[in-house]
Amino acid sequence: MLIEIARSVGGYLHDVFVARLDWWVLLGFVAQAFFTARFAVQWIASERAGKSIIPLAFWWLSLGGGVLLLVYALYRRDPVFILGQAFGVFVYLRNLYFVMRDRRSGQGLAA
């Protein structure tokens, strides 16, 4: 019984991570790496400051990951994923606009 379970799990993992691997899946992995990196950047900046900080790199990584995942979602034709990522890209662009505007006017602090 355990051998059958191991074979089933192994077959599933092979199907998901090997048999279905293509350029679109690789794009999805790159996009997910952007999202993971943004949390690492935010965490390190907050630890250094001793308070919650959202550095500019967080928004750039969010935008990069969001755009790549939106392209991936469009290719996969997933309406839930498309709407979610499109909204996220809008939010990331809006936050970048606010940061850049404040930096131009001298109101923003270097993050």
N, C-alpha and C positions, 0 to 999 in steps of 0.2 A: 504493500500500500504506500509506504513512504517513497519507494522508488518511482511509482506511478506519479505521485505528487511532484517529486523532483523533476521528472521528465516533462510533466505538464507545465510547471513553472519555467523550466529551461526552454521549452518550446515557445512559450509566450514571450519570454525575454528576448529570444532570438528573433522572433517575428517583429517585435516592437523596435528593437535597437539595431538589428542587422538587416533583416529582409526588407524593411520599409525605409531604410536609410537612403535619402536622396538629397539633392541640393536644397530643397525647400525645408527639409528637416534640419539641415545644417544651419540655414538662415534662422530658423526658430531657436536653435541652441545659442547662436550668437546674440539674438535679441534677448533671450533669457539671461545671458551673461551680463548684458548691459544693466538689466534690472537688479541682478544680484550685486553688481559692482556699485550701484548707486546707494544701496543700503550700507555696504561696507564703508564707502566714502562718508556718508552721513554719520555713521556710528563713530568712526575715527575722529571726525571733526568735533562731534559732541563730547567725546571722551577728553580730547585735548582742551576744550573750553570749559568743561565741567558743567555744561548745560546743553539743552537741545539746540542744535545748530543745523540749518539746512544750507549747505554750501552751493555755489553756482554749479559745480560739477554734478550735483544731484539732479538738477533740472536738465542739464545737457545729456546725461546718461538716460534720464527718463524719456526725453524726447527721442534719442537714438533708438532705444529699446521699443518705445511706443510706435514709431514709424515702421521699424522693421517688423514688429508683430502685426501691425495693420496690413502691411504688404502680404505677410504670411496668411493672415485671416482672409484677405481678399482672394488669394489663390485657393484657399481651402473652401471658400464660399460659405463661411460660417457667420450667419447674421448676428448672433449674440456677440461673438468675438469681434466682429467688425464694428458694431455700435460701441462696445466697451472701449476698444482701442482708439476709435475716432474721438470719443469724448475725452479720453486721457490725453491724447495729442493736443487737443484744444487747451486743456488745463495747463499742460507743460509749457506750451507756447505763451499762454497768458502770464504765467508766473515768470518766464524769462523776460517778457516785455516789461513787467513791473520792476524786476531786478535791474535791467539795463537802463530803464528810465530813471530810476533812483540813483544809479551810479553816475549817469550823465549830469544829473542835477546836483550831485554831491551829497545826496541824502543817504545813500547806501554805504554800509561799511564793507570793507573787503572781507569776504568769507574765506 
